């Protein structure tokens, strides 16, 4: 069995007791008894604690030590207070205070007042509690005992908190923090953080509560205080439970239980078990919940904690009620009511009475139930519990609704339930189902709809059956049970078909279309929406027709069919205008804005988003306006206007938060993450993504979770951490698979392709691109197919298989033109330009870049324009037209700087450094490479750091700093290897070979060239192989020339020998800064552009 600190303390105290007995030390015996009482009190073993305090008091009394007696009485007060025996606790504290007063022991008087303050707070006597705490605070201040002063202020904060005086409570906790900080009391600081966590938890400000609880947890961990750690985890668990994150709540409760176990605190373990019972109850695991409640109840009874027993009985009542054991439920509720009432806890009493009311209600005892609900409501109102009063009102409403629904009454309560079912009319039960669904009570609604269907079936009422089936369909749809929803809606459709109600058939077709769309069955969804459109058109229902067009448009947009989507949205808009449907008109405008944005028609899209926002605000649709603002943020981000984009995202977030839409706020926060990522503020982006991720987890929004994981993967790829990127993509893919989102699976697979490509794992990249393309094709998603095809083009371009790359690019280009994706047409032209540049076809490259430039400019994609300038800089550099290259790099850098895109700024500086290096200005090149390294380090871009280090190696070769160059190439190789970039590692090894060659260390140079050649062979890079082989041949040639020179001039030391030896060095340097440097720069440019394009 584990031996805890309190076990050791117990053993030590027992030894002290033995020694005191052996030496006839009466005072020592009394103090040892008091010490054992304190230890058992800390372990929540109140029976043993009481026994030892009693012995201590008796011993001190025999010795005539009144101070000792008062201290023992204080111990009694703590024990009785903690186990809920308030009368005895008050008597003990009061007696202790009297003795302290007589002895003029102000410290003792202060302690007694503080204990009384804690007791009165537990009793709900808040004015007395405040007065006692303030007296204690004044006395401790006079005594200048700042640690206990902090304790009294902290307890005052606790008193304010339970009265819901949150600003005063927060102020007290912060004041206590200040006092603890002055005296360096870390334990007090942690406890104050815990109190602040409780304040914000009680106000449902879960973000701040979590922050303070986490701070308290970390502090207690550092102090190795298991009791405080357990309290912190208990608070975190309550927050998670309130946020409906049940798995995380259960985990925190278990951690709390473990910490309490280490602290030997049985009462804490019981609290954790009680909380775990609540989680299991909410999760519908009623048997396990009952077990947890029972374990908590057992501990509470053993420790004498009556309040805990009352709460455990309440939980047991709930679980028995859910398991239809109504007699047992009523028994536990009644016991809970009696205990809570005796303790003066009105809220607990009301909760128990509400439970008793539910047991009467479900058994048909309506008068008893009504009486219970009225009493509970009154207690809640007295205690200012709006939530409880609301629940009682809802229950009373159900009672009154049942009364007005024609429910018959019988003098026999046993037969009452049967009488109720016989006299209920189908329409009444159906109405009850609708009301329950509107209130979110899906269980009750489902029962009502099934009962109504049964009644209608007996009467042969086909319309009633259809209405009931439709109601059941809505319940299943709300629960995401799409197969059941489809079955119910289809059944309702059949009945309406027999009746001949074509409008209701059309409505059901729309719902069936929504189900098929969510199941990613494009063909079935399109058929259902088209059927609805035809039925509405046939019956002259313009509003329904507009709705059908709108949903068809959503479908086309989701699958990249933008021309069809534009036409459908336009039809929907015109119909909504005709019937004066302002919201429908605004919705159609919003859809058109999305379509134009997705097609790259940014100016047009921006105008539509602004108009849509104004239209929604005019009709008071603030959440819809927030959606439009979100679209504006997205559009401006695509155009590279990051400052404006950030402002729109912030406005959208604030609107969502004001209207309680936390999921909408999470979408806006994801948008802010995108802005930070595009600006190179990777840490801020990561924080935003994780913040949204937490919200999605809280609401169990699998789609949101998967989307954020995708963005985190893209972020890690941009940072050069491809291993993490692959992990995130796989996690996202798993989420999409779980929810059956095939499109999401394809997008995650596409992301894996991009990551493997950047990583240099070309075989895996090809597999991923082809798999993504297969899924997109099966879904009829032309845009996804085009993106996967373009990815294959990028891959073959890097592998120098230019013929295949061009073929893929042209195929993607065809799709993009058909869809109308101006921006993506620009991206494809950019890829073709990169091929021409890699082949040294400078004129063709310039023409392709210029076409991409015009397309980007037309689409308003300023960052795309900057990328083109960067590419043209590479072209001019390749032609050794250094002045022109410098001009384009400067132009690109100015655009990137204006839009705050750190990655682009680094690329521009890299190009400038390359130009300086090729011109032989190694020192000036070094300055630019250092800028690149600094920016890359700041934004966490490890690949950028590797590129900069590689450039520094080349610049030092240019200035003959060969040893340092060799070290830099080796460092670059390490970073590339860590990032999984095999191509970069091969370039670095080639550079190492040149550094060795320039130092006449030809053996090592040859070895490096051989390693580089092997890496290029593995990667299938023909240009790399050629470069390594050429360098290897040159190395052997240079080695042979030096040997001949030494033979011809053996023993001579004239200058001609030195000049002859320097010539091959000049040739080798030229090889680095010209041949090798161009290859390295080309490779890096490729990798960088892939990351630029992937982020658009």
N, C-alpha and C positions, 0 to 999 in steps of 0.2 A: 504494500500500500504506500502511496506517495506520502512523504513527510513534508508538510507545509511549514511556513514561518510561524503560524499560530500554534502548531503542534510543538515546535521547538520552544516557543515562548511559554506554553503551558508546562512543559517539562521543567524549564528553568524556574518558573514560579513555584511549582510543586517542590523542587529541591530547596528553594528559599524557605518554604513553609516548614519542611522537615528540619532544616537547620534552626529556624526560629523556635520550633517546638523543643528541639534537643537542648537548646541553650536557654530555655525558659524566657525568651524574648517576646513578651506579650505584644508590644507595639509591632514587632516584626511579623508576628502571626497575623495581627489585624490587617496590616498593609498587604501581606501576601494574599489573604482572603479577598481584599478589595481588588488586587491585581488580577486574580483569577476571575472575579466577577466581571471585570472590564473585558478580559479576553473572551469569556463565553458570551458576553453581550455583543462583541464584534463578530462572533461566529453565529449570531442570531439564535444561540441556545439559551433562551430567556429563562427557562426553568432552572438550569444550573446556575446562571448568572444571579438570579434572585436568591438562590440558596447561599451562595458565597457572600453576597452583599449583606445578607441577614447575619451570617456568622461574623463578618467584619464589624457590623454595627454593634452586635452584642459584645464583642471583645473590646472595642473602643469604649463602650458604655461602662464595662467593668473597670477599665483603666481610668475612667473619668475624663477621657479625651473628647471634649465636645466638638472640636474641629474635625476629628476623625469621624464622629457620628454624623456630622453634617455632610461630609464627603460621601459617606456610605448612603445617606438619604438621597444625595444627588444621583448616585448610581442606580438606586431604586427608581427614581424619577425617569431616567433614561430607559430602563428596562420596561417599565409600565407604559411609557409613551410609545415605544417601538412596537409593543405587542397589542396596542390599541386599548389598554385599560386606563382610560383617561382620568377617571375620578381618583384612582390611587396615585397616578402620576402627579396630578395637581397637588394632592395632599403632601406627597414626598418633597416636591420642589418648594412648596410654601413653608414646610417645616424646616427644610435646609436653609432657606432664606432667612427665617426668623433667627436661627442660631448664628448664622454669619453676621446678621445685623447686630445681635447682642455682643458678639466678639469683635465688632467693628472691622470685619474682614470684607472690605469693599470688593476685592477680587472674587470672593465667594458669592457675594450678593449679585455681582454682575453675571456670574455663571448661572445662578438660579433664575435670574430674570430672563436670560437667553433661553434656558430650558423651557421656562413657562411660555415664552414667545413661540417656540417650536410647537409646544403642546396646543396652545390656543389656535395656531394656524391649522393644525390637524383637526381641531374641533369645529372649525369654521367661525371662531370668535375673533374676527380679524381686527377689530378696533383694539381689543385687549392685546392681541399679538403684536400689533404695531407699537402700542404703548410700552410693552415689556422690552421689545427690541431697542426702542429709542432710549429707555432708561439704561439698558446694558451698554449701548453705544456711548452714552454720556459718561458713565462710570469708567469704561475702558479708556476713553479719551483722557479723563482726569488722571488715570493711573499711568498714562503714556504706554499702555500695552497695545501696540499697534497691530500685532498679529490677531489678538482677540477682538480688537476694534474692527478689523476687516471681517471677522466671523459674524459680528453683530450686524454689520451693514449688509453682508451677504444674506443673512436670514431675513432682514427687512425686505430685501429684493424678492426672496421666496414668498413672503407674505403678500407683497404687491402683485406678484405674478398670479397667485391663485385667485386674487380678486379681479383679474383681467385688467389691472392697472399697468399695462405693458410699458408705457414710456417711463413711469416711475421705477418700475422693476429694472428696466434696462439701465437707467441712470444709477441705481443702487449697485448693480453688478459691476458697472464700469468704475464707480467710486471705490468699491471693494478691490477691484483690479489695481487701481492706483495705489491703495494702501499696501497691498501685498507686494507690489513692485518695489515700493520704498524700502520694505524690510527684507526683500529678497526671498519671500515665501513662495516657492515654486508650486507647492501643493495648493496653496490658496489661489494662486493664479489659475491653475487647472480647474479648480472647483468653480471659479467665477466664469470661466469659459463654458463650463457645463451649464451653469445657470442661464447664460445668454442663449445657449442652444435651446434650452427649454422655453425661453421667452419667444423666440422666433418660431419654434415648432408649434407652440400653442396658437400663434397667429397665422399658421399655415404658410409661413415664409420659409419654405423648406430648403431653399438654396443657402440662405444665411444660417439656418439651423444646422445644416450639414457641415458648413464651414467651421462653425464654433465647436460642434461635437468632434469633428476631425482634429481640430486644434487641441481640444481637451484630451482626446485619445492619445495623440502623439506625446503630449506633456506627461500623461500618466505612464506611458510606456517608458519614457526616458527616466522617470522617477521609480519605475518598477513597482508601481502601486496598482495591484490587481483589482482592488475594490473600485477605485476610480476608473480603471480601464473597463471594468464590467458596466459601470454606470454610463460611460461614454458609448459603448456598443449598444446598450439598451436604448439610449436616445437615438442613435443612428437607425436602429431597427424600427423604432416608432415612426421615424421619418419615412423610411422605405415602405412601411406598411401603409402609411397615409397616402403615399404616392402610388400605391397598388403594385409596387415592385416586390412581389411576395417572395420570390426566390432569394433576392438579396436580403430581405427582412429576416427570413428564416436563418440565413447564414449569420447575420449579425446577432440574432438571439442566441444561436449556438455558441458564437464567440463570447458573448456576454456570460453565458452559463459556464463556459470553460474558465473565464477569468474569475468569476465568483467562486468556482470550485477551488482554484489556486489560492484564493483569499480566505478559504474556509468559511464562506458566507452563505449559509443555507437560505437565508431570506432572499438574497440576490438571485440564487438559482431558481427559487420559486417564482420570482418576478419574471425571469427569462422564460420559464416554462409557461407562465400565464400568457406572455406575449406570443410565444410559439403556438400556443393553442389558438389565439386569435388569427394568426396567419393560416393555420391549417383549416380553421373554420371558414375563413374567406375563400380558401381554395377548394372548399367543398369536401374536404377529407374529415368527415365528422367523427369517425371512430378514433382516428389518431388525435384529433383535437380534444376529444373527450379524455383520452389518456393523458394528454399534457395538462389539461385542467385538473384532473384528479391528482396527478403528481404534485402540482402546485398547491392544491387544497391540503394534501397530507402534510407538506412541509409547513404551511401556514398554521395548521392546527397544532403541530408539534412545537412550533416556536411561539404560539399564542398570539399570532397576528390576526386579529378579528377582521380587519379591513380586507386583508388578503383573502381570508376564507370567504367573505361576502362576494368579492370579485370572482373567485373561482366558482362559487355556486351559480353566479350569474352566467358564466361561460358554460357550465354544465347544463343549465336550463336551456340555453340556446341550442346546444348540440342535440339534446333530447327532443327539443321541438322540431328540429330539422329532420330527425329520424322518426317523427310521428309518434314518439312516446310522450303523449300529452300529459298524462298523470304525473310521470316523473319530472317532466319539464316544470309543471306547476309547483311541485314540491320544492324543487331547487330554487325557482324564482321566489317562492314565499320565504324560504330560509334566507335568501339573499336580501329580500326586502326588510325582514326583521332585523338582521344584523346592521345593514346600512342605516336603518332608522335609529337603532340604539346608539350608533356612532355619530349621529347627527349629519350624515352625508345625504343631502337632499337629491343630488343628481343620481347617486347610486340607487337610492330608494325609488326614484322615478323610473330608472331603467328597468328595475325588477318589476314594478307595477305594470309598465308597458308590456313586458314579457308575459305577465299573467293575463293581461288583456288579450294578447295574441292567442294564447291557449284557449281562452273562452270563445274568441271569435271563430277560430277554425272548427270548433266543435258545435258552433251554432248557438252559443249562449250569448246572444247579442246584447241583452240588457246588462249582464255582468261585464261584458267586454267594454261597452260604452262607458260604464261607471269607472272602470280602470283607466281608460284613455283620458277621461276628464280629470281624474285625480292626478295622473302622471303629467298632463299638460299644465295643470296649476303649479305643480312642484317645479317643473322646468322654468316656467315664467318667473316664479319667485327667485330662482337661482340664476336668472338671466341666461338661460341656455336656449338660444334661438334654434339651434340644430335639433335639440330634443323636442322642443315645442312643435317644430315643423313635422317631425315624425308622428307625434301624437295627433296633429291635425290631419295628416294623411290617413291615419288609421280611423279616425272619427269619420272622415269623408267616405271611406269605404263602407263603414257601418250604415251611414245615412243613405248612401247610394243603394245598398242592398235593401234598405227599408222601402225606398221609393220605387224599387224595381218590382214590386208586387210579391215580395217573399212572404209566404204564409208562415204562421206561427202555430206551434202545437204546445199543449200543456205538458207534454212529455219531452224532456230534453233529449232522451235517448233517440227518439224518432224525429227530432227536429231537422237533422241534416237531410234525411230522405224527403221530408216534406218540402224543404227548400229546393231541391233539384226538380221535383215534380211540377212545381208551379212556375218556375222561371220560364220566361218566353225567350225564344231564340234571339230576337232583336235586342233585348235587354242585355243578354250575355255577350252578344257581338259588340254592343256599345261599350260594355265593361272591358272587353279585349282592346278596343281602340284606345280607350282612356289609359289603360295600363301600359300599352305600347308607347303612348305619348309621354308617359311619366318615366319610361325606361325600365319598367318592371316587366321584363320579357318572360319570366317564368309564369307570372300570373296571367299575362296576356296570352301565352301559348295555351294554358289550361282553359281560359275563357273561349278562345277560338275553337279548340277541340270540342268543348262542351256544346258550343253553339252549332258546330257542324253535326254533332250527334242529334241535337234537337231538330235541326232542319232536315236531316236525313229521314227521321221518323215521320216528319210532316210531308216529305217529298218536295220540299221547297228548293228547287235547283238554284235560284238566284242567291238564296241564303247560304247554300253549300259553297257556291262560287265565291261569295264575299268572305266566308270563313277561310277557304283555301288561300285566297289572296292575302288575308291578314296573316296567316301562318307563313306565307312566302316572305312577307316583309320581316317577320321575326327572324326567320332563318337567314335572310339577306343581311340583317343588322348584325348577326352573329358570325358572318362570313362563312356560313354553311351553304355554299352555292349549289351543291347537288340537291340538297333538300329544298332549297328555295326554287330551283328550276322545276322540281317535281310538283310543288304546290302551285306555282304560277301556271304551269302547263295544265294541271287539273282544273284550275279556275277558268283557263282559256277554253277548255272543252265545253264546260257548262255554259259559258257565255255564247259560245258558237251555237249550241243547241237552242238557246233562248233567242239568238239573233242580235245580241247587243254588240255591234261592231266597234263602237267607241271604247267600251271596256276591253274588247279584244286588242284594240290598238294600244291601249295603256299597258296591257300585259306584255305585248310584243316589245315595248320599250324596256320594260324591266328585264325580260329575257335577254334582250340585246346587251343590257348592262352586265348581266351575269356572264354571257359569252365573252364580252370584252375583257372582263376581269380574269376570265380563264384563258385569255389570249387565243381564243378561237375566232380569228378574224372573219372567216367565211360565214359562220353561223350568226355572228353579231351583225354583220352587214345585211344578211337575209332578214333578220328580225326587225332591224331598223327600217329597212325598205318596205317590209310588210306593213309596219305601223304607218309609214308615210303614205302608202297607197290607201289604207283604210281611212285615215284622217282626210285625205284629199277627196275620196269618194263621198264622204259625209259632210264635206264643206267645213270641217273644223280647222280654222286657220291657226289657232293657238297650238293645237296638237301637232299640226303639220310643221309649224316652226320648231317645236320641241324635237320632232323626228329629224329634221334637217340638222339641228344643232348637235344631236347625238351622233348622227352620221359623220358630221364634220370632226367631232372629237376622235372618232374611230380612225378616219383618214389621216388626221394629224398625227395620232400615235404611231401609225405605221408608215409615216414619211410620204404619204400621198398628198402633197401640199396643194396641187392644183385642184384636186377633187374637194379637199377640205375648204379651200378658199371659196369655191362655188357654193358649197353647202352652207357655209357661214353667211355668205351674201344673201342667199335665199331666206335663211332664218331671220336675218336682220330686216329684210324688206317686209316679211310677214309680220314680225313683231311691231314694226312701225305702223303697218296697216291696222292692227288691232289695238294700237296704243299701249303695248306692253313695254313699259320703260325698262324694267329689269331685263327682260328677254333681249331687248335691243342692246343694252349694255353688255350682256353676256356674249352676244354675237360679235360685237366690236372687239371685245377682249380676245375672243377666239381668232379673229382676223389679225389682231396685233401679234399674237403668238405665231401664226403661220408666216407672216411677213418677217418676223424675227428669225424664225428657223430657216427661211429661205435666204437670209442674209440681206434683206431689204430693210436695213436698219433705220433709215430716216423715216420711211413710211410707217414702220412698226412703232417708232417712238411717238409719232403723231397720234396713232391709234391708242397707244397706252395712256397718253395724257388725256385724250378725249374720254376714254373709258373711265379713268379715275374720276374725272369731273362728273360723269353721268351717274356713277355709283354714289358719290357724295351727295348729289342732288336728291336722290331717293332714300338717303340715310343708310345705304348699304356699306358700312365702314369696313367690314371684313372683306367684302368683294373689292372695295377700293384698295385695301392692303394687298390683295392678290395682284391688282394692276401695278401697284407700286413695286411689288416684287419683280414683275416682268420688266419694268423700267430699269431696276437695278441690274438685272441679268443682261439686258440689252447694252447698257452703258459699259458694263464690264467687258462684254465682247468687243466693244469699240475702243477699249483701252482707256476710257474716261473713269479711272478708278475712284477719284475723290467724289465725283457726283454719284457714282454707283454706290459707294459706301453710305452716302447720305440717304439715298432712297431705301437701301436695305434697313438702315437704322429707323427710318420713319415707319416702314412696314412692321418691323419688330415691335415698335412702341404701340402701334394700333392694335396688333394682335394681343399684346400683353394687357392693354387697357380693356379689351373685350373678353379677356379670359381664354383666348385661343392659344394655348401653350404649344400645340403642334405647329400652328402657323408661325409662331415666334421661332420655333426650331428651324423651320424652312428658311426664315430670314437670316438666322444665325449661320446656317450653312452657306448662304449667299455671301455673308461677310467673310467667312472662311475662304471662299473662292477669291475674293478681292485681295485678302492678305496673301494668299498663295501666289497670285499673279504678280503681286508687288515684291515677292521674294521674302515676305515676312512670315517665314514658315512656322515659327513658334506660335505666333498669334493665330495663324490658320489652324494649326493643330489644336489649340485650345478651343477655338470656335467649333471645330468638328466634334471634339469630345463632349463639349457642352450640349450640342444638339443630340449627340448619340445617347447621352444620359436621359434626355427628355423622351426620345423615341423608345428607349428601354422601359421607362416609367409607364408609358402608354401602350407598351407591347406592340409598337408599330414596326412590324418586321420589314416592311418596304422601306421605311425611313432608316432603320438600322442598316439594311443592306446598302442603301444609297450612300450613307456616310462612310461605311467601310470602303466603298469604291473610291470615294474622294480621298480618304486617308491613304489608299494605295497609290493614287495618282500623285499625292503629295510626297510620299516616300520615294517614288520613282524620280520626281524632280529633284529631290535632295540627293539622289544617287544611292540610296539604300534599297537596292533592288530585292534583297532578301526579305525585308519587311514588306515591301510592296507586294511581292508574290503571296506572302502570308495573308495580307489584308484582302487581296483579290480572291483568294480561295475561301476566306471566311464569308465574303459577300456572296460568292457563288453558292456556298452552302445555304445561306439565308434565302436566296432566290429559289433554290431547289425546294426548300421546305414549304414555301408559300406557293409553289407551282408557277412562278413567274419565269417563263421560258425566255422572254426578251431580256430580263435581268441576267439570267444565266449566260446568254450570248454576249451581253455587254461586259460582264466580268471576265469571260473567256477572251474577249477582244483586248481588255486591259492587260490580261496575262501575256497576250501576244506582244503588246507594246513593251512590257517590262522585260520579257525574255530577249526582245530585240536589242534594247538598250544594254542589257546585261551581256550581250554577245552570245547568248544561247540560241543560235539561229534555228537549230532543228526543232526545239520546243516551241519557238516563236511560230514557226511555219505550221506546226500541228494545231496550235491555238487559233491562229488566224483562219485556218481551213475549217475547224470545228465551229467557230463563231459564224463563219459565212454559211455553213450548212444550216445552222439553226435559224439565222436570219432569213434564209431562202424559204425554209419550211413555214415560217410565220408570214411570209409575203412582205417582209420589212425591207424595202428597197434601200433606204438610207443606211441601215445597218450593214446590208450586203455591200454597199459601196465603200463604207468605212473599212470593212474587213479586207476587201479587194485592194484598197489603197495601202493598207498595212502590208499586204504581200508585196506590193510594189516597192515600198520603203525597204523591206527586207532584202529583196533581190538587188536593189540599188546598192545597198551596203555590201552585199556579197559580190558586187561587180558583175552580176548577171544582168547586164543592161537591157538586153533584148526582152527578157521575161518581165523586167521591171516596167519597161515602156508599155508592154502588152497589158499589164495589170492597171497601170495608170490610165490608159486609154479606156479600159472597160469601166473603171470607176468614174472617169470623166463623163462617159455616156450616161451613167445612172444619175450623176449629179445634175447634168443638163436636163434630163427628163423630169427630175424632181423640182428643179429650179433653185438649187442650192448654190447661190453665187459665191459665198464664202468658201465652200468646199471645192468649187471649181478652181478658185484661186489657189487653194492648198495643193490640188493635183498639178496645176501648172508649175507651182513652186517645186514639187517633186521632180517633174520633168526637167526643170532648169538645173536642179542639183545633179541629175544624171549627165547632162551635157557638160557641166563643170567638172565632174569627176573624170569624164573622158577627155578633158582638155579641149572640148569644142566650144571655145569662148564666144564666138558670134552667136551660135545657137542658144547658148546659155543666157546671153544678154537678152535675146528676143523673148525667150520663155519667162525670164524674170520680169521683163517689161509688161508682158501680158498679165502675169500674176499681180504686178503693181496696179495696173488699171482695174482689175477685178476687185482687189482689196479696197482701192480708193472708191470705187463705185458702191461697194457694200458699207463704206464708212469704217472699215477695219484699219485703224491707224497703226496698230501694232504689226499687222500683216505687212503694211508699207515699210515699217522699220526692218522687218525680217528680210524683205526684198533688198533694201539698201545694204544690209549685212552680206547677203549673198552676192550682190554686185561688187561689193568690196573684195570678197574672196576671188571673184573673176578677175578683176583688175590686178589684184596681187599675183594671181597665177600668170597673168600676162606680163608681169614685172613692170606694170604701169603704176608705180608706187604712189604717185601724187593723186591719181584718180581713186585708188584704193583707199588712201587716207581720207579723201573727201567723203566717200560713201560711208566709211566707218564713223566719221564725225557726225554725219547726218543721222545715221541709225542711233548713235549714242544720244544725240539731242532729243530724239523722239522717246527713246526708252526713259531718259532722265525726266522728261516732262510728265510721263505717265507713271513714274516710280517703279518701273519694272527692273528690279535689281539683276535678274538673270540676263536680260538683254544688255544692260550697261556693262556687265562683266564680259559678255561676248564681244561687244564693241572694243573694249580695252584690249581684249585678247588679240583681235585683228590688228589693232594699232601696234601692239607689241610685236606681232609677226612682221609687219612692214618694217619696223625699226631693225629687227633682227636680220631680215633679208638684206637690208641696206648696210649691214655691218655695224650698226649703232647698238652694240650690246648693252651699254650702260643705260641708254634711253629705253631700250626694250625692257630691261629689268624693272624700271619704274612702273611701266604699264602692267607687267606680269604680277608685280606686288599688289597693285590696285585690284587686279582680278582675284588674287589669293585672299585679300582682305574682305572683299565683298562676299566671296564664296564662303569664307569662314563665318562671316556674320549671319548669313542666311542658312547655314548648315548644309551647303551644297558641296558634298564631298567630291563629286566628279569634277566640279568647277575647280576645286582646290588641286586636284590631280592635274588638270590641264594647265593650271598656272605654274605648278612645280615643274612640269615638263618644259614649259616655255622658259622658265628660269634656268633650267639645265642647258637649253640651247643658247640662251643669252650669255651664260658663263663660258660656253665653248667659244662663242664669238670673241670674248675678251680674254681667252686663254686661261680661264680659271677651271682647268680640266678636272682637278681633284674634287672641287666643290660641285662641278657639273655631274661627275660620276655619282656623288652622294645624292644629288637632287633627282637624277634619273631613277636611282634605287628607291628613293622615297615615293616618287610618282608611281613606280611599279607596285609598291606596297598598298598605296591607297586604291589604285585601280583593282588590285586583287581583292581587297576588302569589299569593294563595291560590286564585285562580280563582273567587272568590265574587262574581258579577256583581250579585246582589241587594244584598249588603252595600255594594258600590261605589256602586250607585244611591242607597241611603239616605244614604251619606256626601256625595254630590254635592248631594242635597236639603238636607242640613244646611248645606253651604257656601253654598247659595243663601239660606237663612234668616239666616246670619251676615252676609252682604253686605247683605241687606234691612234688618237691624237697624242697620246702619251707614249707611243711606240710600244705599247704592251699588246702586241699583235696576237699572242696566244689567247689571252683573255678576250680580246676583241672578237677573234674567230669563234670562241665558245659562245659569246653573247649573240653573235649573228646566227649561229646554229640554233640556239634556243628560240630566238625570235622567229627564224624560219619555221621551226616546228610548230610554234603557236599559230602562225599564219596559215600553215597547212591544215591544222585542226579547225580553224575558222573558215577555211575555204576562200581566203583572201588572196587572189592572184597578184594584185598589185603589191601587197605586203610581201608575198613570197619573192616576187621579182626584186623588190627593194633590198631584202635581206641577202638574197643570193648575189646581187650586184655588189653590195657592201663587202660580202665575204671574198669575192673575187678581187675587188680593189685592195682589200687588206693583204691578200697574198702577193699582189703585184707590188704594193708599197713595201712589203717586207723584203721582197727580192731586190728592189732598187736600193734599199738601204744597205743590204749585204754587199752588193757590188760597189757601192760608194766606199764602204769601209775597206774593202779589198784594194781598191785603187788608191786610196789616200791613207793607208795604214801608217800610224805614227805621226802623220802631219797634222799641224794645228793651225792652218791658215783659215781665213774667213770663208773661203770658197766651200769648205766642208760644211760649215754652219749654214751657209745659204742653201747648199744642196739638200741638207737635212730638213730645212724649213719648207721647201717647195711642196713635198707630199703632204705636210701638215696643212698648208694652204688649200690643197686639193680636198683634203678630208673635211676641213672646215666648210668649204664650199658645198661639199656633199651634205653636211648637216643642215646648213642654213638654206640650202636650195632644194636638192632632191628630197632628202629625208624630211626637212621642215615642211615642204609643201605637202608631202604625204600625211605627215602628222596633223598639220592644220586642216587638211581636207577631211581626215577622219574625225577630228574633233568637231569641225563645222557640221558634219553629218549628224553626229550624236546630239549636238546642241540643237540643231534645227528640228530633229525628231522630237525633242522635248518641247520646243516652242510650239510646233504644230499640234502636238498632242494636247496642249493646254487650251487651244482655241475652242 
